[in-house]
């Protein structure tokens, strides 16, 4: 998934904010793996309940890119 996000960002011409958001998404994925490391129901459920944060991080990166990029085509 991370490779696909990087490829999409490259092909779309997205910049620093997007790639920073992909790094944040990767850190969130690592955190979810940590929560579910013992395969206990509580940890897995906590990771499941917080998986929307990955999409939110990428979305915020896209918004920040289009907000602060001064060289957008008209």
N, C-alpha and C positions, 0 to 999 in steps of 0.2 A: 504494500500500500504506500509506503514511504517513497519507493522508487517511482510509482505511478504519480504521486503528488509532485515530485521533483520534475518528472518529465512534462507534466501538464503545465507547471509553472514556467519551465524553460520554453516550451512551445508557444505559450501565451504571452511571453515577454514580461512576466511579472518580475518584480525586483526584490530589494532587501526585505521589506516588510513581510512579503509572502514567504520567503525562505526562512525568516525568523519564526514565522508561525508554524512552519513545517518542523522546525527544531523543537518548538514547544509541544507540538503534537507527538513527536517522538518521545519526549520526556513523559508526557501523559501516558503513552502506551507502555513505557517502562514501569510507571507507577501502577498501572492496571495489572501488569504481570506480577508486580510485587504483592499487590493485594490478593491475587488469586494463587500465589505460589504454593500454598499448602492444599489447595483444592477443597477448602472448607466452604460450606454453603454461604456463610456470612461474608467471607472475603470475595467470593465470586459474585455474589449479589451486589456488594458495594462497587465492584469494578463495573458491573453491568449498569448500575444506576448512574454512574459517572461517565459513561462512554460518550455522552453528548458533548462533553468538554472538548473532545478531539475535533469534532466538526465545528464547534464554536471557535476554536483557536484558528483553524484554517480560514473560516469565514471572516474573522476579524483581520487576519493578514491580508485578505483580498480587499476588504474595505479600506484598510490603511494604505494599501498600495495605490488605489484609485483616489484616495483623499489627498495624499502627499506627493504624488508623482506630477511634477510640473510639465512634463513633456508628453501629454496625452494627445493623440490625434483627435481632431474635431469631428 
